[in-house]
Amino acid sequence: MPWTGQEIHLERFVPSHFQNVWTVVAFSLVASTVLKALCDYAGTYLVNYAGFGMITDLRDELYNATLKRSAAFFQKHSTGTLLSALINDIERVQYAMSSVLAEFLQQFFTFIFLAIVVVVTGKRLAWILVLFIPVILYSARKIGREVRTTTRSGQDKLAEIQNILHETITGNRIVKAFSMENWEITRYREAARRLFRANLRSVAAAALSSPLMDTLGAIAIALLLKLGRVQILHQALTTGLFFAFIIAVFKMYDPVRKFAQLNNNFQQAVGGVIFDFQVSGYGRRSKRKAGCGEVGRVPRVDSLRERRVLLPGGWRRGEGSAARH
């Protein structure tokens, strides 16, 4: 093993009747590949098990918190918005806590191992890379904040579309009675266009990470090549050790670049559930004034005009569709 002086013989891990060297190597290759595949499978399954379990608990808590809100809360937020928060927003977190989390853990341990190799092989030359850490952290913070903001905007626009769908489908008789199909189609297309623009802003913010990391990586490699040449001329490093150092730096660049992308995915998840946490932390059921009695059963709403009084944010602010005709 490197830097330890210990020797490991493959014969200790293979059956004793394997005497040929190539047979031992072939068996070790197959065995290590199978072991790696089993570890990958177990790791992916366990991380997804933890992620989906957390998402299930989050769904339960959010649903419980929504049901315990006051009547003013349901009057403030439309049905489509709440459905979007309970379904679409949670999907963002589900992706981040399953696939993205598994990828993050894999890249994290890869980065730790390669960082050790870079420090051991590059020695003082490796500390040059520390100069790029503030730039990477600052850019990741700025881009992540923009991604989180644009993602929240996109989720709001998606909730608007879902609210339109809920209104037009449940109120289809009203739509047909007043021949409002064209008006509803126009309203839906405008909402879809707003969602399109919001998604483009989110993509434009997230797409900055990869070119920025590539630029920083090229600058770092160029600087290391220039300084490495000086180290080799002064015999502070051998040519072979320097090339091993450069290869380790190239390998370490891949996890760093993926970290920026994974950070954007986590920020999208955070941006997607901002409203959900507002729902779960919304003010508890308002206190009744002194002398007030119990609230009776809410009467059944049959007309669209009455429905607009109870659920604002639908056909038209303040009135139903029938009031426009």
Number of C-alpha atoms within 10 A of each C-alpha: 7 6 6 6 7 7 8 9 7 13 15 8 12 16 11 9 8 13 11 8 11 10 12 18 15 11 17 16 12 11 14 12 12 12 12 12 12 12 12 14 11 12 15 17 14 14 19 20 14 14 21 17 15 16 19 14 11 17 16 13 12 20 16 12 17 19 11 15 18 15 12 11 17 16 15 12 13 20 21 21 23 21 15 21 24 21 11 19 26 22 17 21 25 22 18 24 24 22 14 21 21 20 17 19 13 15 19 16 12 15 19 13 13 21 17 13 18 24 16 14 19 23 13 11 17 19 12 14 15 9 10 14 11 10 12 17 12 11 17 22 16 11 21 24 18 21 28 25 20 25 27 25 21 23 26 20 22 25 24 23 23 21 21 22 15 18 19 21 11 10 14 13 11 17 19 11 10 12 11 14 14 10 10 17 13 11 13 18 12 13 18 16 12 18 21 14 15 21 20 15 19 21 14 14 21 24 15 15 22 13 11 15 20 14 10 15 20 11 12 16 15 12 13 21 14 10 13 22 14 13 17 15 11 10 10 13 19 14 15 10 14 21 16 16 24 20 14 20 23 15 16 20 18 16 22 17 18 18 19 24 21 19 21 26 23 22 25 27 24 24 26 27 23 16 19 24 14 10 19 18 13 15 12 12 12 11 7 10 7 6 6 7 8 7 7 6 6 6 6 8 12 8 12 17 16 13 16 20 15 17 17 19 22 21 21 12 12 14 18 20 17 14 10 8 6
